[in-house]
Amino acid sequence: MSNGSFLPISIIGDSSTGKTSLILQYTSSEFRDNMTTTLGIDYFMKDVKGFNGIDYTIKIMDTAGQEQYHSMSLHMLKLCKGILLVYSITDKQSFENLESNWINEINEFIDIKNIPIILIGNKKDLEMERVIDEKIGREFAQKFNLKFFETSSKTGENVNRAFEELINDVIKVNVEKKDSKLDENNDNINNDNNLNPSIQLNKENFHNNKEKKKKKKYC
C-alpha cells in the first residue's frame, strides 16, 4: 500500500446498475457475470500516482443501492472527496431515480457544487437492451454540471477514464483548498504588522526580556 495520502471516493446509484463490477474492473481488471448484491458498504483500495506526481491510496466506498440502505449510503458521502453516480443504460428506473432519489438527497448532506461528481451510464456493452439514449444522459449531466461517461464494466470501456478523471478532479480541488489556506495564513502573518501600538510594544518588550535573560544566563 502507498505511503501517500488517502483519497476516499464513493460510488452510488440504484441496485443492479453494476457499481461493484465497475470497481472490480478498475482495481483488478476483473469482471464477474454473477455478482452478489452489496449489502451495506464495502471498501476497495488502489494505489495511484496523481497528475501532480504524488502517490495516493484511493479508498472506494461501494454503497448498497437498496432502499433500506439508502440513507446510510448518503450519510457516508460526508466522508468522501468525490462521487461516481451510476445508472444503467438498460434500466429506465435507475435513470429516473438519479434526480429524485440521489441528486436531491445528496444536496441534503453536501453541496454538489463543492465536490467532484461524475455521472456514469453503465452496461454500454448491452447496446441491444439500451433504453436510455446517450444524448439524454449527457443532457442530464449538463443540467447539473457533471462530467459524463458511458462505460462497460464487462469490456472495460471508459472505466479507467471515468475513475481517473474523478481522481484528478479531487486532487485539483484539494490542492486549491490547501493553496487557499496557505494564502489565508500568509495574510494573517502580514496582518500581524498592522497590530495596534500597545500590542506591538508588548511584543517588543517580550523579545527584549528574552534577550536580557539570555545575557544573564551566559554571564
C-alpha positions as CSV (number, residue, x, y, z in Angstrom):
1,M,0.0,0.0,0.0
2,S,1.2,3.5,-0.8
3,N,2.6,5.8,1.9
4,G,0.8,8.7,0.3
5,S,-2.4,10.5,1.1
6,F,-5.8,8.7,1.3
7,L,-8.4,9.9,-1.1
8,P,-11.9,8.5,-0.2
9,I,-14.4,8.4,-3.0
10,S,-17.9,6.8,-3.2
11,I,-19.8,5.1,-5.9
12,I,-23.6,5.4,-5.6
13,G,-26.8,4.6,-7.6
14,D,-29.6,2.1,-7.7
15,S,-29.1,-1.6,-7.1
16,S,-28.0,-3.7,-10.1
17,T,-26.5,-0.8,-12.1
18,G,-23.1,-2.5,-11.9
19,K,-21.3,-0.4,-9.3
20,T,-19.3,-3.2,-7.8
21,S,-18.4,-4.5,-11.3
22,L,-17.1,-1.1,-12.2
23,I,-14.8,-1.1,-9.1
24,L,-13.5,-4.6,-9.8
25,Q,-12.7,-3.6,-13.4
26,Y,-10.9,-0.5,-12.2
27,T,-9.0,-2.1,-9.3
28,S,-8.2,-5.5,-10.8
29,S,-9.3,-5.6,-14.4
30,E,-11.7,-8.3,-13.5
31,F,-15.3,-9.0,-14.5
32,R,-17.7,-11.5,-13.0
33,D,-21.0,-12.4,-14.6
34,N,-22.7,-13.3,-11.3
35,M,-22.2,-10.7,-8.7
36,T,-23.8,-10.8,-5.3
37,T,-25.7,-7.6,-4.3
38,T,-23.8,-5.3,-2.0
39,L,-25.3,-5.1,1.5
40,G,-24.3,-2.0,3.4
41,I,-20.9,-0.7,2.4
42,D,-17.8,-2.5,1.1
43,Y,-14.4,-0.9,0.7
44,F,-11.8,-1.3,-2.1
45,M,-8.3,0.2,-2.3
46,K,-6.0,1.1,-5.2
47,D,-2.6,2.9,-5.2
48,V,-2.2,5.5,-7.9
49,K,0.1,8.3,-8.9
50,G,-1.6,11.7,-9.3
51,F,-1.1,14.0,-12.2
52,N,1.0,16.1,-9.7
53,G,3.4,13.2,-9.2
54,I,2.2,12.4,-5.7
55,D,1.3,8.9,-4.6
56,Y,-2.2,8.4,-3.3
57,T,-4.2,5.5,-2.0
58,I,-7.8,5.6,-3.4
59,K,-10.3,4.3,-0.9
60,I,-13.5,3.4,-2.8
61,M,-16.7,3.1,-0.8
62,D,-19.1,0.7,-2.6
63,T,-22.6,1.5,-1.3
64,A,-25.7,-0.5,-1.5
65,G,-28.5,0.8,-3.7
66,Q,-31.4,-0.9,-2.0
67,E,-34.0,1.4,-0.3
68,Q,-33.2,0.1,3.2
69,Y,-29.5,1.2,2.9
70,H,-30.2,4.4,1.1
71,S,-29.9,6.8,4.0
72,M,-26.7,5.1,5.2
73,S,-25.2,5.3,1.7
74,L,-25.9,9.1,1.5
75,H,-24.6,9.7,5.1
76,M,-21.2,8.2,4.1
77,L,-20.9,10.9,1.4
78,K,-19.8,13.4,4.1
79,L,-16.5,11.4,4.3
80,C,-15.8,11.4,0.6
81,K,-13.8,13.7,-1.7
82,G,-15.5,12.6,-4.9
83,I,-18.5,10.7,-6.2
84,L,-19.4,8.4,-9.1
85,L,-23.1,8.4,-9.7
86,V,-24.2,5.4,-11.7
87,Y,-27.2,4.3,-13.7
88,S,-27.7,1.5,-16.2
89,I,-28.5,2.4,-19.8
90,T,-30.7,-0.7,-19.8
91,D,-32.8,0.4,-16.8
92,K,-35.1,3.4,-17.2
93,Q,-36.0,3.5,-13.5
94,S,-32.3,3.7,-12.4
95,F,-32.0,6.8,-14.7
96,E,-35.3,8.4,-13.5
97,N,-34.1,7.9,-9.9
98,L,-30.9,9.9,-10.4
99,E,-32.5,13.3,-9.6
100,S,-35.3,12.3,-7.2
101,N,-33.5,9.6,-5.2
102,W,-29.9,10.7,-5.5
103,I,-29.1,14.3,-6.6
104,N,-31.7,15.9,-4.4
105,E,-30.8,13.8,-1.4
106,I,-27.1,14.3,-1.9
107,N,-27.7,18.0,-1.6
108,E,-29.1,17.5,1.9
109,F,-25.7,16.2,3.0
110,I,-23.3,18.1,0.9
111,D,-23.3,20.9,-1.7
112,I,-22.8,19.1,-5.1
113,K,-21.2,22.3,-6.4
114,N,-18.3,21.8,-3.9
115,I,-17.4,18.2,-4.7
116,P,-16.4,16.5,-8.0
117,I,-19.1,14.2,-9.3
118,I,-19.0,12.1,-12.4
119,L,-22.2,10.6,-13.9
120,I,-21.8,7.1,-15.4
121,G,-24.2,5.3,-17.8
122,N,-23.0,1.7,-17.3
123,K,-23.6,-1.5,-19.3
124,K,-22.6,0.1,-22.6
125,D,-21.9,-3.4,-23.9
126,L,-25.7,-4.2,-23.8
127,E,-26.5,-2.0,-26.7
128,M,-29.4,-4.1,-27.9
129,E,-31.1,-3.6,-24.5
130,R,-30.5,0.1,-24.3
131,V,-33.5,2.2,-23.1
132,I,-31.6,5.4,-22.2
133,D,-30.0,7.2,-25.2
134,E,-26.5,8.6,-24.6
135,K,-27.7,12.1,-25.6
136,I,-30.3,12.0,-22.7
137,G,-27.6,11.0,-20.2
138,R,-25.3,13.8,-21.5
139,E,-28.1,16.4,-21.2
140,F,-28.8,15.3,-17.6
141,A,-25.1,15.7,-16.8
142,Q,-25.0,19.2,-18.3
143,K,-28.1,20.2,-16.3
144,F,-26.2,19.6,-13.1
145,N,-22.7,20.5,-14.4
146,L,-21.4,16.9,-14.1
147,K,-18.9,15.2,-16.2
148,F,-20.3,12.2,-18.1
149,F,-19.1,8.8,-19.4
150,E,-20.8,5.7,-20.7
151,T,-19.0,2.7,-19.5
152,S,-18.9,-1.1,-19.7
153,S,-17.6,-2.9,-16.7
154,K,-17.5,-6.1,-18.8
155,T,-15.3,-4.8,-21.6
156,G,-13.6,-2.1,-19.5
157,E,-14.6,0.6,-22.0
158,N,-14.1,4.1,-20.4
159,V,-13.9,2.6,-16.8
160,N,-10.3,3.7,-16.2
161,R,-11.0,7.1,-17.8
162,A,-14.0,7.8,-15.6
163,F,-12.2,6.9,-12.3
164,E,-9.0,8.8,-13.4
165,E,-11.0,11.8,-14.3
166,L,-12.7,11.9,-10.9
167,I,-9.4,11.3,-9.1
168,N,-7.7,14.1,-11.0
169,D,-10.6,16.5,-10.2
170,V,-10.4,15.5,-6.5
171,I,-6.7,16.2,-6.4
172,K,-7.2,19.6,-8.1
173,V,-9.9,20.6,-5.6
174,N,-7.8,19.6,-2.6
175,V,-4.7,21.3,-3.9
176,E,-6.7,24.5,-4.5
177,K,-8.1,24.3,-0.9
178,K,-4.6,23.9,0.5
179,D,-3.3,26.8,-1.5
180,S,-6.3,28.9,-0.3
181,K,-5.5,28.0,3.4
182,L,-1.8,28.9,2.7
183,D,-2.9,32.3,1.3
184,E,-5.0,32.9,4.4
185,N,-2.1,32.0,6.7
186,N,0.1,34.4,4.8
187,D,-2.5,37.1,5.1
188,N,-2.7,36.6,8.8
189,I,1.1,36.8,9.1
190,N,1.1,40.0,7.0
191,N,-1.7,41.5,9.1
192,D,0.5,40.9,12.2
193,N,2.4,44.1,11.2
194,N,-0.9,46.1,11.5
195,L,-1.4,45.3,15.2
196,N,-2.1,48.3,17.4
197,P,0.9,50.0,19.0
198,S,0.3,48.7,22.5
199,I,0.3,45.1,21.3
200,Q,3.4,45.8,19.2
201,L,5.1,47.3,22.2
202,N,4.3,44.3,24.4
203,K,5.8,42.1,21.7
204,E,9.0,44.1,21.6
205,N,9.2,44.1,25.4
206,F,8.8,40.3,25.4
207,H,11.6,39.8,22.9
208,N,13.8,42.3,24.8
209,N,13.2,40.4,28.1
210,K,14.2,37.2,26.4
211,E,17.4,38.7,25.2
212,K,18.2,40.0,28.7
213,K,17.6,36.6,30.2
214,K,19.9,35.0,27.7
215,K,22.7,37.5,28.5
216,K,22.3,36.9,32.2
217,K,22.4,33.2,31.8
218,Y,25.8,33.2,29.9
219,C,27.5,36.0,32.0
